[in-house]
Amino acid sequence: MATAALSALASRGVRISGGVVAYHEGAPPAPGEPEEVPAGVVLRPGAHQLPDEGSLEAGAAVHQLLGDAGVRDVVLVLLSGGASAVMELLPAGLSLAALRRTTEALQQAGADIGELNTVRRALSRLKGGGLARLASPARGVTVALSDVVGDRTEVIGSGPTVPSPTGPAEALGILEQRGLAVELPEVNALFRAALDRAPEPDLSPGLYRVIASNRHAAEAVARTALARGFRAHVMTTSLEGEAREAGRSIGACAANVATHSLPFGPPACLIFGGETTVTVRGKGRGGGNQELALGAALALAGQARTAVLSFATDGIDGFSNASGALATGQTIERATALGLSPDRALAENDSETFFRALGDSWGDGPTGTNVNNLAVAPVY
């Protein structure tokens, strides 16, 4: 995004006085990405999914840059998946270790992205409109790739340039609902102290455009399936809930097409977009897409000419080395022959080990772009 924006602005004679590119450390170079960036633009790698010291350095660089912004300046914010982690500016009284513990605890408790970002916004000086406040009185323009269901601007990257609809009270409520308030005393105390302070002033979000989303990706898959002779149907781009249960539903839907031609007959390609969650109870490795595929494999068992491929468009499925996994009607039979138990894999949240043993893990690592997850179910 930065490469394209810098090129477009330079071709129009726009002067760039400075910039910060906060990105996921280890992400591959984009096609055509130059080896050097213009003078005044700095690169700051941070971690994903948990922020690290690099994320704090990126936040500090943004803070320093915005300190020079004036009323005649335009601040261009290019926002994409992972922004909540790779760029951070902590409030007084919060340590990086406590922020990491909070993020990890919420993820393991099965919190969805809305809950997670409600807490993140309340624990940041950049999120929830914080970046726009630091940039004031400059004008703001935000161009976003959406990696969240519904493309809600306050959730994309935790909304650094838009007002937050929630505050410390809602964040504290989420910790209590998830049973984490006692486990996270530092954050609990921070939220309670914030309840006694006056809220941040309202701000103008400026111009905001979502230029790519899960819907665009799902429609691209549908066009490709149509070109290959399938009846392509985007079933939803709002898929949420527990990953294994979503997988069972998707597998059952595909099996119904194969067996009963309902709601339409083969050859068909069913496309599901969104973001599921995993409530972690075991000590295995995996992510929402691989766990979804494992749920689908159980529903597809014995079906011929049917499959479900679930993958993360950013190439990173949870805390694993895969982007996703492929399930077919023969997955469970093949696993049993190798002594693999799908029930045990689910109990241990060890879907990556399960699919890697079958040779059905999918993906080669980070793609550099995130528009959420896709599950594709071809029925021949």
Disulfide bonds with the S-S distance in Angstrom:
none
